[in-house]
Amino acid sequence: MTVNRFRTADCGGSIPGLPLNLGDACRSFPRMPVTLCLLMFLTATTALCASGFLLGLRVSHWQAPAALLVVSLSCFLGRGSLKRRGRALAAFLGVIGLALVASGLSVMYAIPDAEGYHRPAAQLIADGWNPVFDATHERLSKLLGPNPGLRLWHVAYLPRGLWIFSAAMYRVTGFVESGDAFNVVLLVICYQLMKTLLLRTTSLGPWGCKAVSLLVCISPVVPWQLLGGGNDAAFYFLFMICTCAATLFSMSGRWKWLVYLALALPLLVSLKFSGIIVALALGLVGTCALVLGPSSHRVQRLAHWWLALFHAGAIGAVIGFSPYVTNWVNHGGPFYPKNSFDKRVVAEDRITYDFQDMNDDARRMGWIGRFCSAYVSDTLAKEYYQRTVRPGFDPVIRVNGGVKGFGVVFRVAFLLSLVAMACFPMGWLRLPIAIILLTVAMQPWEYVGYARYVSQFYALPLLVLAGVLSRIRSKGLFRQRCPVVWKFLPTASLVLALVAYAIPLCIASCSWLALQWIVSVQNLDIVEAMQQDEEPQVFACTFYSRRSLERDSGVSGIRFLDLSHANRDQHGMYHVRDMPGYTACSSYFDMYTYFSPQALPDLPRLTHVLSKDDPEVKASRDRRNAEFFLREFLPKQVFRLPQYMWRLLRLRAAQFSRAWTRPHDAAQPAESSVRLAPAA
């Protein structure tokens, strides 16, 4: 009888040789890049929670640690010495830890959209809400009651990828803001892949590629939403990751880049409906590049390409089952309430209805007119329509935020980029440029000019600049005739791009970082004052503020006041009335008000002023906020920063302890007896 034995050099087939064979097998795996492990952690955590929804399971403590453990093992496997693999594992865990620390630096801070639905949705999922079986406006209304303090339509029907990950991290850390680690991790991955792409497609050198990669990563949506709870920064990073991966695979044919694509694309589609546009554009441009490319392995690469897209679709079907499939089952279309294939369903759009608030002149412009007005020249577009339509042509679009694109600086850069692309060959950079242009062109006409929905457009002039500089530096004749210019041209060009392009576009967005610091100090001061109060009285305008104060702040015995304690103005905003003997304390956005029995002398006094897109009010408000930050807030808080960090550490430690020692007492979020004001 023949016996199959494990054959090793030193054990001769004995059983003790088994660990050595397993060790050899582990080392035979290809080495996993740290960035790929980071992306795998994000996708695995989200997919694990989303698959649980299909089985009726809620988000618990174990999903995120389980994904972290599995990915850590895969990071440690592969070729290379034990020391090298240990460094890779340390880098992986270090980035995750850094992302969690960064997300925990602010206290109850959220941009308006995050306050209205991103943060509350993550809290609802962590409390047991199943977005597969309870994903309708009617069920949520019945569950939460009237005036729940959040945007029910957004929670019920929008993609939930970021919410699911935030809920998983919330169950682990005890504070929902830890979901912003998603953005920080994606920032690291995006920077590394962009640097790799530029190193392989340009001749800028290591430092030039690093500089361009940093400029690409500081899109206008990034400072604003990186740690603010929004999903536009994550969408931008995932777009650039998918684009870089598709380009690198088209160049080299290595399957590693397809793994990036298969992991990032499902997250992209699960963040926003416009992720479908990106997926279609990637599939089309990638296929054309592989068919028309110079490779002799064209058929094999095409097969691998479509196989990767199939796997991405399979993962996306799990993560995106809600809302795409649930919307289709409940309302006849995956993009409800925007549209429905079922003609019997009347879609009452309460999500993007404000984009329809325009006059007839604006409707007459169409896609091309809107595009030229936003990204080429607003003056020339108006002049054209006044000459061809009627003299008094005046388009008005009243959407909050405006549809004027990125502004004058971007228009000039875009026109120069078009000229440069016509004069210089871009090489393989043509592929990401084509994907950016195609995704912008595929935007529905009513969204054209709304810069936040096409954040990837910001990167186009930078990629064109990289291609032009690479072409100039590769010219030997230019190097011989103008050696000084050849040497300093890249540095001067990148400095000019920073000063004349990136900073003007991002300066307004960077002001949100200062606001984040102010709001965090305000909230921490108020929370600590409430902890000393035996019966703190609070008027909460939003679900997020009430839920955070009630469950995560460590404050007990809170008495929440109802709507009888507030007045509503003409804009639908609630203003709490003064209570004799108490001092009203609130943070910048007035999402809640705490009535303190004594004054809080160190509380920064700065509140939001509603502008309704009035440019004069906006300018006055921005000037007031800047003066407050530079003259009153910054000189004091710089010296108090160590004290703030210590207080913050104690708060996070208490939240982490409660997350693991206190049972989650509600399998489903219960209806409150206190009516909250509707979210603004």
N, C-alpha and C positions, 0 to 999 in steps of 0.2 A: 504494500500500500504506500503510495507516494504522499509525502507530507510536505506541504508548502511552508517554508520557513522565511522569517524576516532575515535578510542577509545584510550584515554590517561588517565593517572591517575588523572590529575588535571583539565582537560577541559571537560571530559565526552562526548566526541564526537563532540564538537563544532568546527567550522572552525579554530579558533585560535590554535587548537591543531595540525594543519597541519605542521607547522615548527618543532614542537617537534618530530612528526613522521618522517619527513625527516631527522632530526638530528639523530634520532635513527637508521634510515636506513643507513646513512652515516657511523655511528660508527660501524655498523654491518659488514662492509667490512673488510677483512683482512688487516693488516697494511702493507703498501708497503715499502720495504727496500729502502734506499737512493740509493744504487747501482743499483737496478732495475729501479728506476725512472731516473737515469742518462742514463742508456742504452736505456730506452724508449724514452728519448728526442732525442738521436742520431738517432734512427731508425725512429721515427715519423717525424723528420725534413727531413730526406733523402727520406722517402716514400711519404711525402706530395709533395715535389718538383717533384719527379719522376712521380707520378700520374698526376701532372699537365702537364708534357710533352706529355702524351698520349692524353690529351684534347687540346693540342696546347697552353697551358699557359706557360709563362716564369717564371723564378725565380724572386720573388719580395721581398719587405720588410716584408711581413706579415707572410710568412711560418714559419720561425724560432721563432718569438714571439708567434705565435699561438700554435706551438708545446710546447713551454716553458710554456704557460699558462695552457694548458690542463694537462700536466704532473705535474705542480705545484699543481693543484687541486687534482689530484690523490695521490700526495705525502701527502697532508694535510688530506685526508680522512683516515678512518680505525680506528681500535681499539686503545685505549690508551687515556691518558689525553690530554687536549688541549695544555698544555705546552710541552708534549713529541712530539706531532705532529708538533708544531711550531718549535721545535729544528730540527726535520727531514726536514722540509721545508727550514729552514735556512742553514742546511748542504748541501742540494741539490743546492740551489742558490749560496752558497759559493763556491762549487766545480766548478760550471759553471763560476762564476766570476773569480776564481783563474786561470782556464784554459784560459780564454780570456786574462787576464793580462799576463800570461806566454807567450802566442802566440804573444802578442804585444811588447815584449821586444826587438825583433830584427827588423831591418829595411831592407827591400828588400833582405833578406837572403834566399837562396834556394840552396839545394844540386844540383849537375848537372842534375839529372833526373827531379827534380822538376822545374828547370829552363827551361828544354827542353819541358816538356809536362804537368806535374801536375798543376803547377800554371797557365800557359796559358789556359789550358782547363777550369779551374775554372773561369778565367776571361771571356772567351768566353761564358760560360753558363750564367754568370751574365749579360753579354751584350745582351743576348737574343738568343744565339745559342740553337736550339732544338736538343739534341742528339738522338731523336727518328726519326725525319723526315729528318734530315740533317746529318746522321751518315755514310757518305761515304767519302773516300779520294777524290773522284772527286768533290763532292759538296764543301768540305772544300777548295780544291785548287782553285775552281772558286770564292769562297767567299773571300779568303785571298790573292789571287794572287801569283805570283812567289816569292820564297824566303821569306816566311812569318816569319822566325825566330823561328819556333817551329817544333817539330817532328810530322808531319801530320799523319803518319801511326799510331803512338801511340794514338793520340787524337781521330782518327776516329774509332779505332777498339778495344781498351782496355776497361776493366770495369771501371765504372765512379763513384762508390759510394762516395769516398772521394772528388772527384771534385764537386759533387752535394752539399754535405754538406758545402764545402768551399765556393761555390758560394752563398749559402743561408746566411752564416755568413758574407761574403763580402758585400752583400747588406745591412746588418744591421750595420756593424762597419765601413765600408769604406776602409778597407785594407784586401787584400786577404790572408795575413798571418794568419788571425784569424781562418782560417780553421784548423790550427794546434791544436786548442782546442780539436778537435776530438781525437787526440793522448793522450793528457793530461787526459781527462775524462776516456778514456779506461785504462790508467795506474792505476788510482784509483780503478776502478772496478776490474781489474785483480788482484791487490794486495789483495783486500778484499776477493775475491772468493778463491784465492789460500790459504790465511790464514785460511779461513773457512774449506777448504778441509783438510789441514794439521791438524787442531785442531780435526777433526773428524776421521782421519785415522792414526794418530801417537800419541805417548806419549811424544812429545818433550816439551810440555808446551807452554804457551802463547808466551814467548819471543823467544823460539826456532822456533816456527812457523812463527813469524814475521820476524825473521832473514832469514829463508829459503825463505819466500815469497819475501823479498827484493832482495835476490840474483837471484831469478827467474825473477824478473821484470827488471833487468839490463842486458838483452840480448845484445850482440854486436851491434844489429841493433838499439837499443833504443837511446843511446846518440847521434848517428849519425843522426837519422831521426826524433826524437821526435818533434823538432821544425824546421825541415828543409824542410817540404813540401812533404816528401816521404810517401809511404804507407806501407812499410815493417814493421815498428814498430806497426802500427795499426793492420796489419795482425797477427803479433805475439801475441798481446794482445787478439784479438778476438779468436784466436786459443786456447789460454789458458783458456779464459772464457768459450768457448763451451766445452772444455775438462773437466773443473771443474764442470760445470753444469751437464754434462752427468754422471759423476762419482757420484756426490751427489744425483742425482735422482735414480741411480741404487742402492745406499745404502739405501735411506730412502723412496723413492716412493712419495715424496712430489711434488705437481704440480708446486710449486714456481720455482723449478730449471728448469722445462721445459719451463717456460716463459722466463727465461734467454736464453735458447737455441733457442727458436723461434724468439727472437729479435736479437740475436747476429749472428746467422747463415746466415741470408740474407745479413747482412753487410759484413760478411766474403766473401761470394760468389761474392759480388759486388765490392770487392777491387782488386782481382786478379783471373785469370783463375784457379790457383791452389787451390782456395777455393772450387772448385768442388771436387777435390781429398779429401779434408778434410771432406766435407759433406758425401761423400761415405764411408770414413773410420769411421766416427762417427756413421752413420747408421748401418754399419756392426758390429763394436765392441760393440756398445750399445745394439743391438739386441741379440748378443751372450751372453753378460753379464746378460741380463734380462732372457733369456731362461735357462741358466745354473746356475743362481743365486739361493740362498737358500730361496727366498721369496715364501710364499704360495699364494700371489696375482699375480702370474706370468702373467696370461692372461690379467688382468685388467691393469697392468703396461705396458705391451706390447701395448695394445690399446691406452693408454695415450701417450706412446712414439711415435707411428706412427702418432697419431693425432697432436702432437707437430711438427713433421717433416713436416706434410702436411701444417700446418699453416705457418711454416718457408718457405716452398716452395711457398705458395701463396704470402707472402710478398716479397720474392725474385723475383717472377715473375714480380712484379711491379717495384721494384728497378732495377733489372737486365734485364728488357725488352730490354734496350739498354746497352750493345751491343749484348747479346746472341741472341735475336730474330731478331734484325735488321741485324746482320751479317748473320744469316741464310736466311732471306728473300732476302737480297741484293747479297749474295755471296755463298749461299748453305751450310753454316756450322756455328755453334756458335763460333768456335775458329779460324775463319779466321783472318789473313792470314796464320796461322800455318797449317791449313788443311781445306778441304772442301769436303762435300759429293757429290757435283756436279762436275763430272769429266770434264765438259766443262769449269769450272772456273780455270784459271791459277793463283795460289796464288803467288804473288811476295812478299815474306816475307822480309820486311824491319824493322822488330822489333827484331826477335831473330836470324837473319842470322849469326851473329858473333859466335854463338855457333856451327855452322857448320864448322868454320875455324880451321880444325885440319888435321893432316896427317893420313896416312893409319894405322900406329901403334896405334894411339889413337882410331880409329874406331874399330880396332880388339879387344880392351880390353873389350868392351861391358859394361853392367851394373855392373856386379860383379867385374870386374877388376877396373873400375873407382871407385866403392865404397871402395874397399880395399885400393886403392892408396890414396884416400882422407881422409878416416876415420880410417884406421887400421895402415898401414905402407906403405909409398911411396917406401921406399928402398926395402922392401920384395916383393912388387908387381912387381917392375922392375926386380928384380933378378929372380922371377918366370918366367916372360915372356922372359927374356934373355936366360933362360935355356930350355924353352919349345918351343919357337917360333924361335928366332934367336939371336945370340950374340949381335948384334948392335941394339937391340930393344930400341927405344927412342920415346915415345909418346909426341906429341906437340899439345897443345890446346891453341889457341891465344885469347880466349875470355877475354875481359877487366875485371879485378878483379881476374882472375885465378880460377881454379877448384881444389884447394888443401884443401878444407874444412875449418875447423876452426884452423888448425895448429897442431903442435906436442902436445901441452898441452891437447887439446881436445881428440886426439887419445889415449893418456895414460888414461885419465879419462873414455873414452868410453870402453876401454878394461877392466879396473878395474870394471866398472859398470856391464859388462857382467859376470865377475867372481862373483861379489856380488849377482847378481840376481840368479845365480845358487846355491849359498850357503845360502841365507837368503830368507825367505818368505816375499813378499812385501805387502800382504794384498790387500786392495782396491786400493793401488797405482799401482797395475798391470794394471788397466784399462787405466789411462792416459799414462803410459809407452807403452802399446800396441798401443794406438792411435798414439803416436809419431813415433814409429817404423814403423807402417803400412803406415803412410803418407810419411815417408822418402822412404820406399820401393816402393811406387807407383809413385815416381817422374820419368818422362821420362829420358831415359839413357843419352841423350845429356846434361842434366842439372845436372847430378850427380857430386857432389863435389863443386857446386856453392853454398856456404854457405848461401848467402842472401835468397835463395829460400827455404831453410829448416831451418829457424831461430829457430823453435821449438825444433830442435835437441839439442840446447844448454841446455835446461831444463832437459834433461834425466838424466845426472849424478847427478844433484841436487836432483831430486826426489828419485833416488836410494839411495843417501846418507841419505835422510830423513827416508827412510824405514829401512835402516840398523841401524841407531842410535835409531830409535824407538824400533826395535827388541831387541837391546842390553839393553836398559833402562828398558824394560819390564821383563827382566830376573831377578827374585828375588835372585837366587844363585849368580849371578855376583855382584849384589848390596851388598850382605853380605860379599863376599870375598874381593872385591876391592871397598870399598865405596868412596875413594878419586877419583879413576879413573872414577867410575860411575857418580860422581858429575860433574867433569870437562870435561868429554869426549865430550859432545855435543858442549860446548863452544869452546873447542880447535879444534874440527872438522870443525865447521862453520868458525872459523877464518882462518884455513888452506884452506878451500874452497874459501874464499874470496881472500886470498893472492896468492894461487897457481893456482887458476882456473879462478875466475871471473875477477880479475884485469888484468892478462895477456891477456885474450881474449878481454877485453873491453877497454884497455888502448889506442889503436889506434883510436877506435871509439870516446873516450872521447876527443881526440884532436880536433874533429870537434866543440865542444862547445867553445873552445878558438877561433877557426877560425870564429865561428858565431859572437862572440863579436867584433873581428877585423873588419869583413865585415860590421857589423851594424854601428860601429863608422865611417868607411869610407863613407858609403852611407849617413848617417845623415849629415856629414860635407859637402859632395858634394851637397846634396839637399838644404841645407841652403845657400850655396854659389850661387847656381842657382837661388834661390828666390831673391837674391840681384841683379842679372844680368838682364838687360832689354831685351836682346835677346840671351839667352843661346844657344850655339851650341853643339849638342850632336850627336855622332855616336853610334847608338844602334844596338847591334848584335842580340838581341833576342826580341821576341814578349813581353815577361814578363817585361823586363827592359823598353822598349818603352812605354808599356801600363801603367806601374806603374808611370813612370815619367810624362807622359802626363796627366793622369787622377787623380792620387792619391797623388802626391807630393805637390800640391799647387803651382807649378811653371807654369807661364804663358808665352806665346810667345816663346816656344821652337822651334828652327830650327833644324830639324833632317837632318843629312848629309847622302848621299847615298853611294853606294859601290865605287864610284870613289875616295873616300877619304881613301881607305884602300887597302892593298896588301894582297894576299892570299899565304900562305906558302905551302910546300909540304904535310903537314898533313891536308890541307883544312881549317886551322884556318885563320881568318882575323886579320890583324894588321893595326891599323889606322896610317896614316902618320901624322907627326908633322905639325902644322900650325904656321908660323912665328908670333911672338907677343903673342902667347897663351901658356898656360901651360896645358898639357894633364893630366887629373885627372880621375882615375878609381878605382874601388874596386878590390878585390882579383882576381876574375875570369875573369876580363876584359870583362864583358858582355855589357858594355857601356863605353864610354869615353866622358867626359865633357871637353871642351876647355875653360878654365877660363882665363879672361883677366889679372888676377893677381894670383900669387902663393898662395897656401893654406898651410901655414907653419905647421899647426897642423895635417894635413892629414897623417895618418899612411901609409907609403910606403911599401907595401908588395903585390906582384903579384904572380900568379900561374905559375908553371913551368911544362910543359907537359912532362910526363915520358914515355908514351907508354909502360907501364909495365916493364920498365928497372929497376931492383932492385937497382942498384947503383944510378941512378937518383932519385929514390924514397927516398932512405936513405939520400942522400944529401939534398933533398928538405925538408924532415921532420926535419932534424937537423937544417936547416936554419930557418924554421918556428918556431921551439921550442925556438931557441935562440932569435929570434925577439920578441916573445911573452913575454918571461921571462925577457929579459934585456931592451927592448925598450918600449914595449907597456904597460905591466902590471904596472911598477912603476909610469907611468904618469896617466893611466886611473883609477887606484884605487882612486886617489884623485879627479879625475874629474867625478866620478860615480854619485854623486848627481846632478851635472850640466847636465850630459847626461840624467838622468831620467827626469829632468824638461823639457829639450828640446824634449825628446820623448813624454812626456805627452802633450805638446802643439801640436806636430804633429798629435798624435792620436785624440785629441779633434777636430782639424780642419778637419781631415778625417771623423770623425763621423758626424760632422755638415754638411759637403758636401754630405754625403751619404743620409741624410734625407731632405735636403733643395734643392739640385740640382736634377732636373729630369734626369733620365737615358736617354740620348739624342739619343741613337741608339738602335732601336728594334732589329736590326741585326748588327753584327760587320761589318763595312764598309771596303772596300779594300783601302789600303793606297797608296799614290802616291810615297812614299819613300820605296825603296827596302831594306829589312833587310837582314843581313847575315844569312845563315842557322845555326840553332842551332848545337853546337858541340856535 
